[in-house]
């Protein structure tokens, strides 16, 4: 059986970070987290467009990657569960293949800032940095 070859974006590549899908959190907070995450990816050397659609699922992320000629898209959900804020980030390629999914939580919306750097770091380490 042949192995499936999956290529990962490397620094300098174009990466779309979709605007987060907020569930139970203010849209402004989710949007601010998306901006922080885009800045974090830029600090790792990726070209990240400022304008991004809201992607509700990995298929929408794959479509965003194709439409912007990006190597990958990162689809984000920010949701409140009881007292915690959960962030789910999934990196997909233009064909819709899931490359990595991360799920983490913080106690409050105010704690999302350092989380953006940790998520970008984990995804970039996974995709070839």
Backbone as a chain_set.jsonl record, in Angstrom:
{"seq": "XXXXXXXXXXXXXXXXXXXXXXXXXXXXXXXXXXXXXXXXXXXXXXXXXXXXXXXXXXXXXXXXXXXXXXXXXXXXXXXXXXXXXXXXXXXXXXXXXXXXXXXXXXXXXXXXXXXXXXXXXXXXXXXXX", "coords": {"N": [[0.844, -1.176, 0.0], [0.603, 2.182, -0.873], [2.078, 5.046, 0.633], [0.494, 7.966, 1.839], [1.363, 11.074, 0.755], [1.896, 13.961, 2.492], [2.299, 17.333, 2.425], [3.75, 19.978, 4.279], [3.356, 23.396, 5.121], [6.018, 25.759, 5.101], [8.086, 28.237, 6.805], [7.639, 31.429, 5.318], [5.765, 30.621, 3.575], [2.362, 31.008, 2.428], [-0.308, 31.321, 4.629], [-3.565, 30.91, 5.654], [-5.411, 32.232, 8.251], [-8.339, 31.599, 9.491], [-11.092, 33.664, 10.511], [-12.149, 33.322, 13.851], [-14.73, 31.058, 14.899], [-17.135, 31.991, 17.04], [-18.562, 30.62, 19.954], [-20.743, 31.066, 22.353], [-19.135, 33.061, 23.336], [-18.206, 36.529, 23.202], [-18.285, 37.943, 19.939], [-16.405, 39.923, 19.341], [-14.289, 39.319, 21.06], [-13.482, 36.816, 20.091], [-12.718, 37.561, 17.504], [-10.594, 39.291, 18.086], [-8.842, 37.413, 19.164], [-8.31, 35.915, 16.856], [-6.896, 37.849, 15.391], [-4.627, 38.116, 17.035], [-3.591, 35.54, 16.76], [-2.986, 35.489, 14.007], [-0.95, 37.437, 13.993], [0.93, 36.066, 15.543], [1.591, 33.883, 13.87], [2.75, 35.327, 11.788], [5.0, 36.268, 13.124], [6.497, 33.987, 13.171], [7.331, 33.829, 10.627], [5.53, 33.33, 8.554], [3.443, 34.152, 5.744], [0.606, 35.845, 6.182], [-2.602, 36.622, 5.3], [-4.476, 39.601, 6.045], [-7.241, 39.823, 5.796], [-9.713, 37.482, 6.348], [-12.049, 34.817, 5.975], [-14.81, 33.741, 8.099], [-14.571, 30.5, 9.084], [-16.468, 27.756, 9.426], [-15.953, 25.081, 9.519], [-13.559, 22.439, 8.688], [-13.775, 21.993, 5.884], [-14.583, 24.476, 4.882], [-12.311, 25.894, 5.551], [-10.421, 24.654, 3.872], [-11.438, 25.488, 1.426], [-11.029, 28.254, 1.692], [-8.24, 28.27, 1.723], [-7.677, 27.365, -0.878], [-8.901, 29.415, -2.428], [-7.341, 31.611, -1.827], [-4.881, 30.905, -2.625], [-3.246, 29.755, -0.702], [-1.015, 27.735, 1.25], [-2.038, 26.375, 3.434], [-4.84, 26.4, 5.731], [-5.965, 27.663, 8.836], [-8.413, 26.72, 10.95], [-10.548, 27.953, 13.386], [-12.233, 27.57, 16.467], [-13.767, 29.202, 19.143], [-14.97, 28.68, 22.23], [-17.236, 28.771, 24.995], [-17.336, 26.817, 27.852], [-18.945, 26.002, 30.55], [-17.091, 27.421, 33.033], [-14.757, 27.75, 31.638], [-12.781, 28.688, 28.752], [-12.619, 27.338, 25.646], [-10.431, 26.512, 23.028], [-10.268, 25.415, 19.773], [-8.189, 24.492, 17.254], [-7.646, 23.809, 13.91], [-5.56, 22.739, 11.38], [-5.663, 22.702, 7.92], [-5.114, 21.469, 4.58], [-5.357, 22.628, 1.135], [-6.778, 20.635, -0.097], [-8.419, 19.688, 1.774], [-7.472, 17.963, 3.672], [-6.89, 17.143, 7.022], [-4.281, 18.381, 8.875], [-3.27, 18.92, 11.391], [-4.749, 19.025, 14.628], [-5.532, 20.961, 17.384], [-6.496, 21.221, 20.759], [-7.294, 23.192, 23.43], [-7.571, 24.871, 26.619], [-8.463, 27.771, 28.553], [-8.785, 29.668, 31.612], [-10.186, 32.108, 31.359], [-11.37, 34.704, 29.096], [-9.457, 36.714, 29.004], [-7.091, 35.363, 29.071], [-6.443, 34.52, 26.557], [-4.504, 35.767, 24.992], [-1.66, 34.903, 25.51], [-2.098, 32.305, 24.74], [-2.441, 32.355, 21.998], [0.131, 32.538, 20.925], [1.208, 30.11, 21.795], [-0.382, 28.248, 20.407], [0.174, 28.903, 17.707], [2.912, 28.34, 17.699], [2.917, 25.561, 18.246], [1.57, 24.58, 15.979], [3.259, 25.479, 13.904], [5.622, 24.106, 14.52], [4.763, 21.559, 14.064], [4.213, 21.65, 11.347], [6.568, 21.916, 10.01], [8.525, 23.755, 10.847]], "CA": [[0.0, 0.0, 0.0], [1.393, 3.413, -0.99], [1.887, 6.032, 1.699], [-0.056, 9.249, 1.425], [2.331, 12.151, 0.973], [1.297, 15.209, 2.948], [3.317, 18.362, 2.571], [3.421, 21.0, 5.248], [3.878, 24.719, 4.796], [7.205, 26.151, 5.848], [8.147, 29.69, 6.899], [7.622, 32.1, 4.03], [4.568, 30.183, 2.859], [1.124, 31.714, 2.73], [-1.152, 30.573, 5.546], [-4.791, 31.632, 5.99], [-5.955, 31.998, 9.583], [-9.745, 31.997, 9.409], [-11.647, 34.321, 11.685], [-12.708, 32.295, 14.718], [-16.158, 30.834, 15.079], [-17.394, 32.127, 18.474], [-19.724, 29.907, 20.497], [-20.893, 31.433, 23.758], [-18.206, 34.135, 23.692], [-18.454, 37.686, 22.338], [-17.621, 37.916, 18.635], [-15.248, 40.813, 19.394], [-13.203, 38.598, 21.719], [-13.007, 35.792, 19.154], [-12.031, 38.267, 16.421], [-9.312, 39.75, 18.628], [-7.98, 36.236, 19.254], [-7.869, 35.632, 15.491], [-5.85, 38.828, 15.057], [-3.426, 37.733, 17.778], [-3.049, 34.32, 16.159], [-2.362, 35.889, 12.74], [0.32, 38.088, 14.34], [1.861, 35.032, 16.011], [2.102, 33.165, 12.698], [3.664, 36.238, 11.085], [6.268, 36.323, 13.864], [7.23, 32.767, 12.823], [7.78, 33.946, 9.246], [4.506, 32.969, 7.564], [2.694, 35.244, 5.132], [-0.78, 35.634, 6.612], [-3.445, 37.748, 4.885], [-5.252, 40.241, 7.111], [-8.661, 39.511, 5.61], [-9.994, 36.05, 6.332], [-13.451, 34.522, 6.248], [-15.108, 32.848, 9.21], [-14.677, 29.13, 8.582], [-17.16, 26.986, 10.446], [-15.481, 23.696, 9.536], [-12.354, 22.268, 7.87], [-14.058, 22.143, 4.45], [-14.557, 25.913, 4.59], [-10.899, 26.275, 5.615], [-9.785, 24.189, 2.634], [-11.901, 26.392, 0.368], [-10.322, 29.528, 1.885], [-6.847, 28.063, 1.293], [-7.657, 27.323, -2.352], [-9.278, 30.713, -2.994], [-6.291, 32.599, -1.583], [-3.625, 30.268, -3.043], [-2.444, 29.507, 0.494], [-0.615, 26.344, 1.475], [-2.905, 25.81, 4.455], [-5.723, 27.292, 6.476], [-6.185, 27.285, 10.227], [-9.815, 26.922, 11.31], [-10.555, 28.138, 14.834], [-13.462, 27.762, 17.231], [-13.565, 29.668, 20.513], [-16.256, 28.43, 22.876], [-17.306, 28.766, 26.451], [-17.888, 25.608, 28.446], [-18.993, 26.348, 31.973], [-16.256, 28.576, 33.374], [-13.532, 27.754, 30.835], [-12.851, 29.039, 27.342], [-11.941, 26.283, 24.896], [-10.028, 26.873, 21.674], [-9.952, 24.288, 18.904], [-7.55, 24.982, 16.027], [-7.376, 22.724, 12.971], [-4.855, 23.139, 10.169], [-6.041, 21.871, 6.771], [-4.553, 21.903, 3.306], [-6.359, 23.006, 0.146], [-7.555, 19.453, -0.481], [-9.306, 19.346, 2.881], [-6.851, 17.02, 4.608], [-6.525, 17.686, 8.318], [-2.859, 18.207, 9.129], [-3.109, 18.898, 12.849], [-5.824, 19.621, 15.41], [-5.157, 21.249, 18.764], [-7.596, 21.627, 21.63], [-6.767, 23.647, 24.707], [-8.52, 25.738, 27.311], [-7.964, 28.772, 29.494], [-9.849, 29.991, 32.557], [-10.945, 33.319, 31.033], [-11.058, 35.324, 27.805], [-8.248, 37.512, 29.148], [-5.931, 34.484, 28.952], [-6.274, 34.089, 25.175], [-3.319, 36.36, 24.373], [-0.51, 33.985, 25.459], [-2.507, 31.07, 24.073], [-2.255, 32.505, 20.548], [1.524, 32.214, 20.618], [1.41, 28.672, 22.007], [-1.022, 27.516, 19.317], [0.964, 29.123, 16.488], [4.163, 27.611, 17.854], [2.652, 24.126, 18.109], [1.239, 24.272, 14.583], [4.439, 25.651, 13.047], [6.546, 23.006, 14.788], [4.185, 20.374, 13.435], [4.175, 21.745, 9.885], [7.846, 21.996, 9.344], [9.464, 24.743, 11.362]], "C": [[0.888, 1.238, 0.0], [1.067, 4.36, 0.154], [1.349, 7.317, 1.099], [0.954, 10.333, 1.757], [1.578, 13.418, 1.352], [2.421, 16.209, 3.108], [2.829, 19.416, 3.545], [4.046, 22.315, 4.816], [5.105, 25.006, 5.652], [7.252, 27.675, 5.914], [8.322, 30.326, 5.522], [6.396, 31.737, 3.218], [3.364, 31.012, 3.29], [0.219, 30.798, 3.537], [-2.364, 31.425, 5.872], [-5.204, 31.246, 7.399], [-7.383, 32.524, 9.551], [-10.158, 32.743, 10.67], [-12.336, 33.271, 12.538], [-14.224, 32.263, 14.725], [-16.435, 30.929, 16.58], [-18.672, 31.374, 18.88], [-19.795, 30.224, 21.99], [-19.89, 32.455, 24.251], [-18.502, 35.324, 22.769], [-17.641, 37.601, 21.036], [-16.355, 38.778, 18.645], [-14.041, 40.115, 20.025], [-12.618, 37.534, 20.798], [-12.226, 36.437, 18.008], [-10.663, 38.757, 16.884], [-8.342, 38.576, 18.758], [-7.461, 35.843, 17.868], [-6.763, 36.574, 15.052], [-4.534, 38.496, 15.762], [-2.767, 36.496, 17.165], [-2.373, 34.616, 14.821], [-1.001, 36.544, 12.997], [1.36, 37.067, 14.794], [2.438, 34.253, 14.833], [3.062, 34.044, 11.903], [5.015, 36.293, 11.789], [7.117, 35.076, 13.615], [7.615, 32.739, 11.348], [6.773, 33.55, 8.18], [3.855, 34.224, 7.007], [1.217, 34.967, 5.409], [-1.611, 36.839, 6.191], [-4.244, 38.309, 6.066], [-6.726, 39.903, 7.014], [-8.851, 38.015, 5.507], [-11.477, 35.841, 6.598], [-13.595, 33.792, 7.577], [-15.293, 31.473, 8.589], [-15.291, 28.283, 9.681], [-16.675, 25.549, 10.54], [-14.251, 23.577, 8.631], [-12.601, 22.388, 6.364], [-14.036, 23.608, 4.037], [-13.118, 26.438, 4.646], [-10.159, 25.87, 4.357], [-10.17, 25.095, 1.469], [-11.184, 27.736, 0.469], [-8.87, 29.407, 1.438], [-6.766, 28.073, -0.23], [-7.909, 28.696, -2.954], [-8.196, 31.773, -2.814], [-4.913, 32.082, -2.007], [-2.674, 30.077, -1.862], [-2.105, 28.022, 0.592], [-1.597, 25.641, 2.412], [-3.833, 26.877, 5.005], [-5.845, 26.755, 7.893], [-7.61, 27.706, 10.574], [-9.897, 26.933, 12.836], [-11.98, 28.244, 15.361], [-13.066, 28.199, 18.632], [-14.91, 29.522, 21.206], [-16.147, 28.416, 24.382], [-17.963, 27.46, 26.872], [-17.803, 25.794, 29.949], [-18.128, 27.572, 32.219], [-15.002, 28.687, 32.521], [-13.816, 28.194, 29.408], [-12.009, 28.008, 26.598], [-11.642, 26.793, 23.497], [-9.677, 25.58, 20.94], [-9.412, 24.875, 17.613], [-7.2, 23.777, 15.16], [-6.707, 23.296, 11.737], [-5.218, 22.156, 9.057], [-5.328, 22.382, 5.53], [-5.691, 22.201, 2.335], [-7.212, 21.859, -0.345], [-8.502, 19.015, 0.628], [-8.739, 18.336, 3.859], [-6.51, 17.746, 5.903], [-5.076, 17.358, 8.593], [-2.565, 18.134, 10.621], [-4.34, 19.545, 13.477], [-5.335, 19.777, 16.841], [-6.396, 21.671, 19.53], [-6.982, 21.992, 22.967], [-7.786, 24.563, 25.363], [-7.78, 26.692, 28.24], [-9.109, 29.13, 30.43], [-10.73, 31.176, 32.142], [-10.507, 33.868, 29.679], [-9.753, 36.117, 27.858], [-6.981, 36.674, 28.961], [-5.679, 34.013, 27.52], [-4.996, 34.633, 24.527], [-2.124, 35.407, 24.36], [-0.842, 32.67, 24.751], [-2.293, 31.165, 22.566], [-0.834, 32.146, 20.14], [1.777, 30.717, 20.769], [0.796, 27.861, 20.869], [-0.22, 27.679, 18.028], [2.272, 28.346, 16.56], [3.952, 26.115, 17.647], [2.348, 23.753, 16.663], [2.468, 24.427, 13.695], [5.469, 24.564, 13.292], [6.059, 21.736, 14.104], [4.298, 20.437, 11.914], [5.519, 22.076, 9.273], [8.837, 23.014, 9.841], [10.524, 24.082, 12.199]], "O": [[1.826, 1.328, 0.792], [-0.082, 4.46, 0.586], [1.711, 7.7, -0.013], [1.351, 10.489, 2.912], [0.719, 13.885, 0.604], [3.382, 15.966, 3.838], [1.635, 19.706, 3.62], [5.125, 22.344, 4.223], [5.206, 24.544, 6.788], [6.54, 28.344, 5.166], [9.061, 29.82, 4.678], [6.025, 32.449, 2.285], [3.35, 31.626, 4.357], [0.005, 29.642, 3.174], [-2.21, 32.559, 6.325], [-5.333, 30.061, 7.707], [-7.614, 33.733, 9.58], [-9.639, 32.488, 11.757], [-13.039, 32.411, 12.006], [-14.899, 33.282, 14.58], [-16.02, 30.046, 17.331], [-19.712, 31.486, 18.23], [-19.006, 29.712, 22.784], [-19.796, 32.699, 25.454], [-19.001, 35.128, 21.661], [-16.466, 37.235, 21.044], [-15.35, 38.415, 18.034], [-12.908, 40.298, 19.579], [-11.4, 37.367, 20.731], [-11.191, 35.917, 17.59], [-9.682, 38.648, 16.148], [-7.149, 38.728, 18.492], [-6.294, 35.478, 17.728], [-5.799, 36.15, 14.414], [-3.462, 38.584, 15.164], [-1.543, 36.417, 17.065], [-1.313, 34.065, 14.526], [-0.023, 36.248, 12.311], [2.539, 37.193, 14.464], [3.64, 33.988, 14.795], [4.075, 33.559, 11.399], [6.056, 36.357, 11.135], [8.33, 35.104, 13.824], [8.162, 31.746, 10.866], [7.134, 33.445, 7.008], [3.728, 35.233, 7.701], [0.656, 33.981, 4.93], [-1.369, 37.952, 6.658], [-4.636, 37.57, 6.969], [-7.391, 39.717, 8.033], [-8.225, 37.356, 4.677], [-12.092, 36.593, 7.354], [-12.614, 33.282, 8.119], [-16.09, 31.308, 7.666], [-14.698, 28.113, 10.746], [-16.95, 24.865, 11.526], [-13.936, 24.507, 7.889], [-11.717, 22.842, 5.637], [-13.53, 23.947, 2.967], [-12.75, 27.325, 3.876], [-9.36, 26.642, 3.826], [-9.335, 25.429, 0.63], [-10.774, 28.298, -0.547], [-8.325, 30.336, 0.84], [-5.887, 28.715, -0.804], [-7.213, 29.104, -3.884], [-8.145, 32.737, -3.578], [-3.9, 32.742, -1.776], [-1.459, 30.218, -1.998], [-2.828, 27.169, 0.077], [-1.942, 24.476, 2.214], [-3.649, 28.074, 4.783], [-5.83, 25.544, 8.117], [-7.965, 28.883, 10.503], [-9.38, 26.034, 13.498], [-12.825, 28.921, 14.774], [-12.147, 27.642, 19.233], [-15.884, 30.166, 20.816], [-15.106, 28.092, 24.955], [-18.993, 27.053, 26.333], [-16.723, 25.747, 30.538], [-18.397, 28.643, 31.676], [-14.247, 29.648, 32.675], [-14.94, 28.088, 28.919], [-10.827, 27.832, 26.892], [-12.485, 27.423, 22.859], [-8.894, 24.764, 21.426], [-10.089, 25.661, 16.95], [-6.541, 22.842, 15.616], [-7.222, 24.227, 11.118], [-5.098, 20.942, 9.221], [-4.982, 23.559, 5.432], [-6.862, 22.042, 2.682], [-8.262, 22.081, -0.948], [-9.293, 18.088, 0.45], [-9.436, 17.896, 4.773], [-5.919, 18.825, 5.885], [-4.679, 16.193, 8.55], [-1.705, 17.368, 11.055], [-4.903, 20.492, 12.93], [-4.793, 18.843, 17.432], [-7.245, 22.394, 19.008], [-6.244, 21.207, 23.563], [-8.754, 24.981, 24.727], [-6.643, 26.451, 28.648], [-10.275, 28.923, 30.093], [-11.896, 31.242, 32.532], [-9.429, 33.548, 29.179], [-9.027, 36.184, 26.867], [-5.908, 37.227, 28.718], [-4.793, 33.19, 27.291], [-4.464, 34.015, 23.604], [-1.606, 35.12, 23.28], [0.05, 32.004, 24.224], [-1.994, 30.159, 21.922], [-0.629, 31.51, 19.106], [2.485, 30.123, 19.956], [1.395, 26.887, 20.414], [0.038, 26.697, 17.332], [2.691, 27.754, 15.565], [4.733, 25.473, 16.945], [2.816, 22.724, 16.175], [2.702, 23.594, 12.82], [6.134, 24.136, 12.349], [6.86, 20.935, 13.622], [4.46, 19.407, 11.259], [5.583, 22.481, 8.113], [9.925, 23.117, 9.275], [11.41, 24.759, 12.722]]}, "num_chains": 1, "name": "protein.A"}
